[in-house]
Structures are given as C-alpha cells and as structure tokens.
Amino acid sequence: MEVSQRLALQNEKLAAIGRLAAGIAHEVRNPLGVIRASASMVREHFTSGEEAYRACDFIREEIDRLNGLITALLNFARPAELRLQPVSIEQVIDKALHLTSDELQRRGIILTRESTGTLPSVLADPDLVAQVVFGLLVNAAEAIEQHGRIIVRTVSEHNQVGVEVIDTGPGILPSDSERIFEPFFTTKPTGTGLGLPMAARIVQAHGGTIEVVTDKRTGPQSIGARFRIRLPLQGPVTVQEHAA
C-alpha cells in the first residue's frame, strides 16, 4: 500500500473515531457526572472504614477512569494544531522532567541527562513536544516500577534534533514493538492504548519520527526500552515550503 493510501486510510479511521468519541461524550458524560455526584453524596453518610464508603470511592474512581478514556478519544481524534516557534529542546525536556520529578522520586528512579553539547533551536510546538517527552517518561517509570534508571539523551544530527528516552525496565517484546503505535493496543491492565499513538501523531505533525530502538542493548536482560524521537530543525515540510 502506498504512503498516500495509508494516510488516507488512517484519516478515515481517525474521523470515525472522532465521530464515535463525540457521540460517547454527548450521551455518556452527563449521566456519568450525575452518578459521580450521587456517589459523593452517599459517601458522606458513612465513615472511611465502612464498606459502603469504599464502594462509593470505587464508583468515583471508575467514573473518572471512563471520563479519562473519553477525553483521550477526543484528543486523539482531534487534529494536532501546532503553535510553532523556535524552542530549545533542552528547555522542553526540563518542563517534562519538572512534571514527572515527584513520581520519579517516589519510585526511587534515578534520572540521567546526556547531551552532545549545545543544541540548535528547533521550530516546534513546545507544549506538544513536552507532552510527548512527558508521556515517554511516565511510561518508562511505570515499566521500571521501583528503583531503576532513566536516561534522557539529546543529540544534533543532519539538520535534526534527536531525543532518546532509555529505561532499565523489562523491555519491549519484538512482537509488541511492531504494534505499540497502533491505536488501542496496550500491554497495561488499565491503559487506553492511545498514549503512544498520540505521541506519534504529534511527532509526525512536526515532520519528525518516533521509533522503538530494538538492538542488542535493549531487551529483558539488558537496559529495557529505548525510544528515539527526531525533529527537523526547520519544522514540518509544509511550513518550510510556505517559507520558501
């Protein structure tokens, strides 16, 4: 299948997901809000040690999970709107690390920064790129669980800026590495399967690439998973053509 055909098919799937998500949001969110509010009111009549109190908490948690799934569907189906500006990739990483620092500390995970030196600025949306790095860091922390290490490495090569997130978790099975960017595929018990596909959409909208590096240094007996992002310094091709 040609690239144009694959993109057209992907756009059709995204449009279908968008219609489905919008319908679900309209029909389900209001009743979910009523149920959650009712559970909160009922909970007030019990103490924290009672079974009914815990049952109300469980109802609230499950409603929040469902609401999160609906939000993820809406965000995934919505086209990525880039607010491009010259940014420092190191500052973007700083923002993502700030958002995950408490979680890494709680899990006893050591984070190491590596860089080839001063990096040129890249034309990108800093918030969306930070969202991608944040998601990779959270995935790495959840894979490690406790007392491991995450390496964030930045490089400059061939008019691109590269970011790698490497962890000491159990690694990714070869069969899973071929599917992890597919919508709704997940190896987590409570995952939506939309985090990495959304990251891929954001990176691709920037004209970049995201991949899992599966070499002899990754795997169950080595250093775990290794994700690599590459972003062109001049931004997406369409922006470059318009500037030209």
C-alpha positions as CSV (number, residue, x, y, z in Angstrom):
1,M,0.0,0.0,0.0
2,E,1.3,3.4,-1.0
3,V,2.0,6.1,1.6
4,S,-0.8,8.3,0.3
5,Q,-3.2,5.4,0.6
6,R,-2.1,4.6,4.1
7,L,-2.5,8.2,5.2
8,A,-6.0,8.4,3.6
9,L,-7.0,5.2,5.4
10,Q,-5.6,6.5,8.7
11,N,-7.5,9.8,8.3
12,E,-10.7,7.8,7.7
13,K,-10.1,5.8,10.9
14,L,-9.4,9.0,12.8
15,A,-12.6,10.6,11.5
16,A,-14.6,7.6,12.5
17,I,-13.0,7.6,16.0
18,G,-13.8,11.3,16.3
19,R,-17.5,10.8,15.5
20,L,-17.6,7.9,17.9
21,A,-15.9,9.8,20.7
22,A,-18.1,12.9,20.2
23,G,-21.2,10.7,20.4
24,I,-20.0,8.9,23.5
25,A,-19.0,12.3,25.1
26,H,-22.5,13.7,24.5
27,E,-24.5,10.6,25.6
28,V,-22.4,9.3,28.5
29,R,-20.6,12.2,30.2
30,N,-23.8,13.8,31.7
31,P,-25.1,10.6,33.2
32,L,-21.6,9.8,34.5
33,G,-21.5,13.2,36.2
34,V,-24.8,12.5,37.9
35,I,-23.7,9.1,39.1
36,R,-20.4,10.5,40.4
37,A,-22.1,13.3,42.3
38,S,-24.7,10.9,43.7
39,A,-21.9,8.6,44.9
40,S,-20.2,11.5,46.6
41,M,-23.4,12.4,48.4
42,V,-24.0,8.8,49.6
43,R,-20.4,8.6,50.8
44,E,-20.9,11.4,53.2
45,H,-23.3,9.2,55.3
46,F,-20.5,6.7,56.0
47,T,-17.1,6.7,57.7
48,S,-13.9,5.8,55.8
49,G,-13.7,2.4,57.4
50,E,-17.1,1.2,56.2
51,E,-17.6,-1.0,53.2
52,A,-20.2,1.4,51.7
53,Y,-17.7,4.3,51.9
54,R,-15.2,2.2,49.9
55,A,-17.8,1.2,47.4
56,C,-18.6,4.9,46.7
57,D,-14.9,5.6,46.3
58,F,-14.7,2.7,43.8
59,I,-17.6,4.1,41.8
60,R,-16.0,7.6,41.7
61,E,-12.6,6.1,40.6
62,E,-14.2,4.0,37.8
63,I,-16.2,7.0,36.6
64,D,-13.0,9.1,36.5
65,R,-11.3,6.3,34.5
66,L,-14.2,6.2,32.0
67,N,-14.2,10.0,31.7
68,G,-10.4,9.9,31.1
69,L,-10.9,7.4,28.3
70,I,-13.5,9.6,26.6
71,T,-11.1,12.6,26.9
72,A,-8.3,10.5,25.4
73,L,-10.5,9.5,22.5
74,L,-11.5,13.1,21.8
75,N,-7.9,14.3,22.0
76,F,-6.7,11.6,19.7
77,A,-9.3,12.2,17.1
78,R,-8.7,15.9,17.1
79,P,-6.2,17.1,14.5
80,A,-2.9,18.3,16.0
81,E,-2.8,22.1,15.9
82,L,0.8,23.3,16.1
83,R,1.8,26.6,17.6
84,L,5.3,26.6,16.0
85,Q,8.1,28.8,17.4
86,P,11.9,28.5,17.8
87,V,12.4,26.5,21.0
88,S,15.3,24.9,22.9
89,I,14.7,21.2,23.2
90,E,16.6,21.2,26.5
91,Q,14.0,23.6,28.0
92,V,11.2,21.4,26.6
93,I,12.8,18.4,28.4
94,D,13.2,20.5,31.6
95,K,9.4,21.1,31.6
96,A,8.6,17.4,31.1
97,L,11.1,16.5,33.9
98,H,9.5,19.0,36.2
99,L,6.1,17.4,35.7
100,T,7.5,13.9,36.4
101,S,10.0,14.7,39.2
102,D,7.7,13.8,42.1
103,E,6.7,10.5,40.5
104,L,10.3,9.5,39.8
105,Q,11.4,10.4,43.3
106,R,8.5,8.4,44.8
107,R,9.6,5.4,42.8
108,G,13.3,5.8,43.7
109,I,14.2,6.2,40.0
110,I,17.4,7.9,39.1
111,L,17.4,10.2,36.0
112,T,20.5,11.0,34.0
113,R,20.8,13.6,31.3
114,E,23.2,13.2,28.4
115,S,23.9,15.6,25.6
116,T,26.4,16.0,22.7
117,G,26.8,19.7,23.5
118,T,24.9,22.9,22.7
119,L,21.9,22.1,20.5
120,P,20.4,24.5,17.9
121,S,16.8,25.7,18.3
122,V,14.1,23.7,16.6
123,L,10.8,25.1,15.1
124,A,8.2,23.3,17.1
125,D,5.3,23.5,19.5
126,P,6.9,23.4,22.9
127,D,3.8,22.3,24.8
128,L,3.1,19.3,22.5
129,V,6.7,18.2,22.4
130,A,6.9,18.4,26.2
131,Q,3.7,16.3,26.2
132,V,5.4,13.6,24.1
133,V,8.5,13.5,26.3
134,F,6.4,13.6,29.5
135,G,4.4,10.5,28.2
136,L,7.6,8.6,27.5
137,L,9.0,9.4,30.9
138,V,5.8,8.2,32.6
139,N,5.8,5.0,30.5
140,A,9.4,4.4,31.5
141,A,8.7,4.9,35.2
142,E,5.7,2.6,35.1
143,A,7.8,-0.1,33.3
144,I,10.6,0.2,35.9
145,E,8.1,0.3,38.8
146,Q,10.8,0.8,41.5
147,H,14.5,1.7,41.9
148,G,15.7,1.9,38.3
149,R,17.3,4.4,36.0
150,I,16.1,6.6,33.1
151,I,18.5,8.2,30.6
152,V,17.3,11.2,28.6
153,R,19.8,11.8,25.7
154,T,19.8,14.6,23.2
155,V,21.8,14.8,20.0
156,S,22.1,17.1,17.0
157,E,22.5,15.3,13.6
158,H,21.8,16.1,9.9
159,N,19.6,19.2,10.5
160,Q,17.6,17.3,13.1
161,V,17.4,17.3,16.9
162,G,17.2,13.8,18.5
163,V,15.8,12.9,21.9
164,E,16.1,9.4,23.4
165,V,14.4,8.1,26.5
166,I,16.0,4.9,27.8
167,D,14.9,2.9,30.8
168,T,16.1,-0.1,32.8
169,G,12.6,-1.8,32.8
170,P,11.8,-5.2,31.4
171,G,12.0,-4.1,27.8
172,I,9.5,-4.5,24.9
173,L,8.8,-7.8,23.2
174,P,9.7,-7.7,19.5
175,S,6.1,-8.7,18.7
176,D,4.8,-5.7,20.8
177,S,7.3,-3.2,19.3
178,E,5.6,-3.6,15.9
179,R,2.2,-2.6,17.4
180,I,2.7,-0.2,20.2
181,F,2.0,2.8,18.0
182,E,-1.4,1.3,16.9
183,P,-4.5,2.9,18.4
184,F,-5.9,0.9,21.4
185,F,-3.0,-1.6,21.6
186,T,-1.7,-1.7,25.2
187,T,0.1,-4.0,27.5
188,K,-1.1,-2.2,30.6
189,P,-4.1,-3.6,32.6
190,T,-5.7,-0.1,32.7
191,G,-4.1,1.5,29.7
192,T,-6.2,3.1,26.9
193,G,-3.7,2.3,24.1
194,L,-3.8,5.9,22.9
195,G,-0.7,7.5,24.6
196,L,2.0,6.3,22.1
197,P,-0.3,6.7,19.0
198,M,-1.0,10.3,20.1
199,A,2.8,10.9,20.6
200,A,3.4,9.5,17.1
201,R,0.8,11.9,15.7
202,I,2.3,14.9,17.4
203,V,5.8,14.0,16.2
204,Q,4.7,13.3,12.7
205,A,2.8,16.6,12.5
206,H,6.2,18.2,13.2
207,G,7.7,16.3,10.3
208,G,9.6,14.1,12.6
209,T,9.8,10.4,13.5
210,I,9.4,8.3,16.7
211,E,10.5,4.7,17.0
212,V,11.5,2.0,19.4
213,V,15.2,1.1,19.0
214,T,15.5,-2.7,19.2
215,D,19.1,-3.6,19.2
216,K,21.3,-5.8,21.4
217,R,21.3,-3.2,24.1
218,T,17.6,-3.5,24.7
219,G,15.5,-6.3,25.9
220,P,14.6,-8.2,29.1
221,Q,18.2,-8.9,30.1
222,S,19.7,-5.5,29.2
223,I,18.7,-1.9,29.6
224,G,15.0,-2.1,28.8
225,A,13.1,0.1,26.3
226,R,14.7,2.8,24.2
227,F,12.5,5.4,22.4
228,R,14.0,7.8,19.9
229,I,12.4,11.0,18.6
230,R,13.8,13.0,15.7
231,L,12.6,16.5,14.9
232,P,13.7,18.6,11.9
233,L,15.2,21.9,12.8
234,Q,13.1,23.8,10.3
235,G,9.8,22.3,11.3
236,P,7.3,20.4,9.1
237,V,7.8,20.3,5.4
238,T,4.6,22.3,4.7
239,V,6.0,25.1,6.8
240,Q,9.3,25.0,5.0
241,E,7.6,25.1,1.6
242,H,5.5,28.1,2.7
243,A,8.5,30.0,3.9
244,A,10.3,29.2,0.6
